[in-house]
Amino acid sequence: MTKSYDAVIIGGGHNGLVCAFYLARAGYKVRILERREVVGGAAVTEEFHPGFRNSTASYTVSLLNPKVIRDMRLADHGYRVIERPISNFLPTEDGGYLKLGGGLARTQAEFAKFSAKDAEALPSYYDALEVVADVLRDLVLKSPPNVGDGMSMVIDALKQGRRVAALSLEQQRDVLDLFTKSARSFLDGWFESAAVKAAFGFDAVVGNYASPDTPGSAYVLLHHVFGEVNGKKGAWGHCVGGMGAITQIMAKVVTAMGVEISLDAPVARVLVDGARAVGVALENGEDVMGRTVIANVGPKLLYERMMDPADLPADFVKRIKGFKAGSGTFRMNVALSALPDFTCLPGVGEHHQSGIILAPTLDYMDRAFMDAKRFGWSKAPIVEMLIPSTIDDGLAPEGCHVASLFCQQFAPELPDGRSWDEEREAAADAIIATVEAHAPGFAKSVIARQIHSPLDLERKFGLVGGDIMHGNLTLDQMWAARPVLGHGAYRGPVKGLYMCGAGTHPGGGVTGAPGHNAARAVLKDGALFGKWRGRYPKCL
């Protein structure tokens, strides 16, 4: 017999697990359908070489919402994050280096090596960003006002706009700058040192297939700083056990609440009957029926590959076709026989426990993007390296290490009809050579490597175009317009269909916010229909 559920969730990533938690707490009967053999989506820890484990895709913690952590009681089940001693380490073009983080005074002292003016400007810069980041934090767990909802949309817009309206004129100008300017233009207004601007500007190209000169790239810089670790705003850290520890704990929590998680259960299509989503059909032929269907996959995957265009409004189909996805990300994990030894800072130190950024200037980042557009990737790509085994010795054998190589500006689709299947090894070689140029001997220390090109990320995790954000974070694809204006409040264009992934507000990163907010939309609609009247606010 075909089983029926109150909610069927497509995809067992962290947002799907968060959404399931809040629905189960309200008494919903929930089933999660995960296409892979392991739950967690892109937040998983896997052994990629005998004895070597690492976070396979998503690799560091900051944006996971504190309310989600508290509500799911993750810490009670072993969730633990170790903060970086410093946030980032940036080798510079002149053979020196810059360390970012470890406290304001310490960072100012680092900046003073490059520019006394920049050191003096740093506190005001932090203050300006923090004001805007606080506005974003306030909006993260709020559903955007949905265009077309009449007075409720107007009321929501007024409530959410009140926070911005309360800012001073100078602060409102900062908001405008961050949402519209390029990262370079924004940073040029604050700093003069190329190294300082690179240290901050790197965040503007993470998961963003664009140049730091691209208008709007300043917002992506901001998107990466509104998180926190252990109550410290803007901090980043490592989850003990890797990112998979987070999703495994979440899965344990929701399973104990009665949520069913089906692995190796890829969804073929969403079933629609009478203009309402009524369930899904699996690739194995099984139909899973649900009063609501909630998609924790990107908009491109959901609407272009899992639905019949005839079941969707024609204009919506057109808009989704124009929805931009493809973050230009290339992700590697490497097993190492030794730590990299950097020419600019020899020996073992705290920099091995930070984010190691190999992109010394904004010009370097711009060239990497232009090369990617012309040739597919740069021979001198943007590389961020983390070595989590320096603080989590359970990830590698004694005396060895694992490193995450998070690399930007690799074309989602290669020019001239070339395939990533043919080019992935050459691109990986270019990444290794980039690290080798800063740390001679690195290449020889590589025991094994796990490669994820943009195409690999799409095949393995369902990230269309390899987009770790489920869609570009541009002004036309944010807030109430994510993914499409009129459907920015987690409700799809078909009744009974909802979205809870990073293709909705507030976007990418391991936040849990889309899952939380989508559950609220489902519960609110359920309450309006009478079955759960009055219960949903208590569950969130």
N, C-alpha and C positions, 0 to 999 in steps of 0.2 A: 504494500500500500504506500501511496505517496504521503509523506509526512508534511505537516504544515506548521509554520512558525509565526510568531508575532513579528519577527524581524529576521531577515536573511542578509548577512553582510558578505559582500564580495571582497575578499582580500584580508589576510590575517596580519597585516602590518600594525604598527603601534597605534595608529589612529582607529583602526577597526577594533582593536582590543579595548581601547578606551571607550569607544562608543558602546561596545557590548557591555562593558561594566556598568555604565549609567542606565542602560536599558534593563539589564538584569536586576539592578537594584530597585527599579520601579515595578518589577514583577513580570517583565517581558520574557517570553520563551525565545531564545536567540540561538541561531546557528551561524558560525563563521566558516566560510569556504575558502581555503588557501590552496593555490595552485601548486606550490612547492611541497617538498617533503618535510619542511621545517616551518614552524610559525615564526612570524616576526617581520616579514617583508624585507626591506633593505636594512633593517636593524637586527642583524644576526651575527653570531660568533661561530666560525667554522674552522675546522682543521684543514689547512690547504697543503700541508706537507707533514709527514709523520713527525709528531711531537710539537708542531708549530700551529698555534691557533691565533686568530685575530678577528677583529670586527671586519666583516667582509666588504661592506659598502659604507654605510653610515659609521662614523668612527670616533666622534667626540661629543661631549655633553655640555649643554648650557641652556638650551631653549626649552627643555622639558618643563612644563608649567608646574609651579609649586602646588597649585590646587589639585591637579591630577595626582601628583606624588602623595599628597596628604590623603585625598579621598580614597585612593587605591591602597593606601598604607604600604607603599612599596618598601620603605625602610624596614618595616617589621618582617619582611620576607627576604632581606639580604641586600637590598639596593644600597650601594655605597659608591660615592664619587670622590676621587682624590683630585684636588685642585692642582693645576700647574704652578710650579714655583714662580715662573715668569710666563707671560702669555705667549710671546713670540721671540724668535731669534732670527735676525736677518743679516746674512753676510752681504757686505757692500762691494761696490765695483773697485774700490781702491785697496782692497785687501783687509779692510777692517770689518766691524760688525756693529749692529745695534741690537740691544735687548729692550723689549717692551714689556712693561708690567713689573710686578713686585712692589707696587706702591707708587704714589705720585712723586715723592721726592726722588726715589731711585730712577724712575723713568725720566724725570727732568734732568737728572745728572747725565743720563745717557744722551739725551737730546742736546745737552750743552756741548758735547763733543763735536757736534755738527753745526749747531747754531744756538747762540745764547737767546736770540729772539724767539726761536721755536720753543725753547725750554720755558720761557716766560709766558708764551701763549698757551701752553698746554692746559693749565687749570681752567681757563675760560672755554677752551675747546671741549674739554670733558663736561663742563657744566652745560654747554649748549646742546651737546648730544644727549646728555642725561635727561634734559627737559623733554626733548622730543621722544626719547626712548620711553619715558614714563607715560606719555600720551599713548604710544603703541601698546605698552603693557596693559593700559586701561581698556584698550579696544580688543585685545587678543581674545578674551572670553565673551565677547559680545557679538551677536549676529549682526551683520551689516544691514542697514535699512534696505528693504527690497523694493525696487522700482516697480510700480504697478499695484502696490498694496494699499493705495489710498491714504487715509489719515494715519494709519499705523506706521506707514513708511515715513510720513512727515514727522511724526512724534519721535520715532527712532532716530531720524537724522538730526533733529534738534537736540535730543539728549546726548548723542555722541559728538555733535559739533560743539557742545557747550564747553568741553574741556579745551579745545583749540581756541575758542572765542575768549576764554579766560586768560590766555597767555598775553604777555606784553607784546607790543608791536615788534620789538626786536626779535622776540622768540617766534612770533608768527612768520617773520622773514626767514628765520632759520628753518622752519618747517617747509616753507615754499622752496627754499634752496635744496633741501635734502630730497624733496620729491621730484624736482624738475632738472636740477643741474647734473652735469657729469661729475664723476668723482674728482677728476683733476681740477675742474673749475672750482668745486667746493673747497678742496684742500689748498689750492693756491691762495684762497682768501684767508687762510690761517697760518700756513707754514712756508718756509723758503728752502729747506733742505730736501734734496731728492730722496735721501734715505728715509727721512721721517715721513714724507708723503707716500713712499712705497709701503712702509710698515702699516699705515692706515689704509692705503688704497687697495691693498691686496684683498681685503674683505669685499670690495666692490665688484670683483670679478669671480668670486667663488660661486660656482653654480650659475654663472651669468655669462653666456656666450656673447661677449661684448667687450669693447675697449674701455679703459678708464676714461676715455674722451667721449663716450656715448652719453647723450643726455638721458638723465634718469638713473644712471649707474650709482649716483650718490646714495639713493635709497637702499640699494643692496648692501652698501657699506653699513647702513643703519640697521638693516634686518638682522645682521649678525651680532649686534651688541645689546639687544633688549632682553637677553636672557639672564640667568643667574645660576650660581652653583653654591649650594650650602648657605643660601641667604645672601651671598655676595653678588651684587649686580654687575653684569658684564663679564663675570668670570667664566672660564672654561675648565673642563676637567675630564678625567678618565673614569668610566664606570668599571669597577673591578669585575673581571670576567668578560669584559667587552660589551658592546651594545646589545648583543644577544641576551645578556643577563637581564636587561630591562624587559625585553619582550617575553622572555621565559617566565619571569616573575609575574608579569601581567597575565599571561596565559594561565598560570597556576591560580591566580586570584579569580579570574572569571570562570574557570572550569569548576572551582569550588562553589560558585554561585549557580551552577547548572547550565552554563553556556556550553553548547556543543561545538567543538572545533574539528573540522574535517580537513585532513591533509591530503595531498595528491588529488585535489578536487577542483581542477580548472573549470571556470565557468565559460560556456560557449556563447550564451546569449541571455538577455533579459526577456522574460516572457511578459507580454502585454496583452491584456484582454479588455476590450471596451474602454480604451484610452486610460487604462490603469495597469501599473506594474503589479503582477500577481505572483512572481517567483522567478526562478532562473532555471535554465537547462544546462547541465554539466556536459562536458565533452564525452563522458562515459555513457551518456544517454539518460541519466537520472534527472528527473525534474524535482526541484526543491521549491515548495510553495511557501509564500510568506505574505502577511498582511502589508508589510512594508519591505522594500528592497533598498539596501544601503550600500553604495559603492565606495569602497576604499581603494579605488584605482583612479588614475588620472582621467581628465575629461576626454582626451583624445582616444584613449583605450576604451573607455566606457561607451561613448556615443558613436565612434566610428567603426568599432570592431565587435562590440557586444550588443548592438541594437540595430534593428531594421530601420532605415531612414524613413520608411513609411509610417512608423510609429511616433515620429517626432515632427514638430512644426517645421515647415520648410525654411523659414528664416533662421531658426535655431541651428539647423543642419549647416546652413551657410556660415553662421557665426563660428561654430565649432571648427569648421574647416579652416577658418582664418585664425583660430586660437594658436598662438605660437608656443611650441615646446621644443626643447633641445638645449641643454645647458653647457655643452662643450666640455663635458667632464670625462676624464680617463682615470680609472681607479686601479691601483696595484697594491698587492701585499707582497712583501719579500721576507724570506727567512734569511737571517744573517749569522755568520760565524763570529762577528765582532761588531762593536759600535763604530759608526763612521767617525773618522778623525779629521776635523775641519782645519784647513790651512790657516784660516783667520783666527781660530781659537782651539789650539791643539789640546788633547787630553779629554778626560771624562769630566762632565760638569752639568750644571743645572740646565744648560741649553739642550741637552739630550732629552729632557723631560718637558720641553716646550714645543710649540709649533715652529718648525724650522722652515722658513720661507726662502725659497730660492727664486727670487724675482726682485732684483735690487733697485729698480726704478720704475716709474710709471711708463716711461718710454719703452722699457723692456716688455712690459705687459701689453702695451699697444702693438709692438712688433709681433708678439706672439699671436695676438688676435688677427692681425693682417695676414700673417703667414698661414694661419688656419683657414682663412677665407680663400687664399690663393692655392695652397698646396695640401691642406688637410690638417697639418699641425706644424709647429715650429721646431726647428732643430735645437732651439734653446727655449723649451717650454717653461711654463709657470708650474713650480712644484712646491707643495707643502708636504713635509715629512713629519710624522709623529712616530715615536718609538715607545709604545705603551708597556713593553716588557721591562723598561727601566724602573717601573713602579709596580708592575703586576707580574711577578715572576712565574705565575702559573701558565703564561702564554707560550713559553719557549723552554727548551732544555737548558740546564745550567750552563752558563758561559755563552749562551747564544741569545739572539734577540729576534723580534719581529718588528717590522716597520710598515706603516701605512703611507703610501704615496698617493696623495690627492692632487691631481694634475688638471690644469685648466687650459682651454682654448684648443680643443681637438674637435674638428668639425663633426656635428652629428651625422651628416651625410658627406662622404668624401667627394671632391670634385672629379670630373672626367670619368664618372661611372665606376671608379675604383671601389673595392669592398674592404670593409674593416677586417674581414676574415683573412684577407691577403696582406694587410698592412699592420695588423696589431703588434706583431713581433718587432717590426722595425720601429714603430712608435715607442714601444717599451724600451728598446735599446737606446733611443734618444733620451728618454727619461733617466735611465741609469747613467748615461754619459753626462747628463746635466749635474747629477749629484756627484759623480766622479770628479768633475771639474772643480768642485768645492772641497771634496774630501777624497783625495787620492787613495786608492786601495779599496774603495767602496765596491766597485764592480767585482773584484775577486772575493769579497766577503759574502756575496749573494749565493746562498745555497739553493734556493728555489724561488720562483716568483709566480704569483697568481695575477692574471691579467684580465681586466674588464674594460674593453673598449666601449664607446657609446652603444654599439650594436650588442655587445655582450650584456650591458646593463639593461637593455630593452628585452632581450631574450630571457634573461635570468630573473629579473625583478619586475618586468612589465613596465619599465620606465621608457615611454615612447621618446625616441630621439636621445635616449640616455639621460633624460632630464630628471635630475634629482629633486627638482621643485614641482614636478608634475605640470610645469608650464612657466613661461617667463614671468618674472616679477617686474613687469612694466606698468606704467600708470594706467594703461587701458585694460590691464588684467589683474587689478588689485581691488581689495575691499568689496564694494557692492557690485563690481564688474568682474569678479572672479567666480566662475569662469566666464559668465555672460551676464550682462546687465539684465535685470529682471529675474535672474536665477542665482543671485549672490548670497542667498540666505539658506543654503544647503538643500533646498528643494529643487528637484529636477523638473523638466517640462512635462513630465507624465505624472499623474497622481500616483501616490504611493512610492515614488522613486526619490531617493535622497543621496546626497554626496557627503562623504566624511573625510576625504583625503586632502593632500597638500594642494590640489587644484582648486581648493576653496580657501576662504579667508581663515587664518592670516598667511597662508602659503607654506613653503617648505621648511625643512628642519624637523628634528624630533621634538615636537612641541606637545602633541596630544590635544591641542586646542581645537582643530577641526573635528576630531572625534567627540569631544565634549560638547561643542556647539551643535553638531548635527544631532546628537542624542536629544538635546533640549528641543530642537525643532520637531523631531519625531514625537517626543512626549507631549509637547504643546498641542500638536495636531491630534494626537490620540486623546488628550483630555477634552478637546473641543468636540470630539465625536462621542464622548461620554464614558468610554470604557475605563479610563484612568483619571477621571475628573478630580482635580485637586491634589493629586499625588506628585505630579512631575516636579514642582519647585523643590520639594523636600529631597528629591533624588539628585539634585545638582548643587 
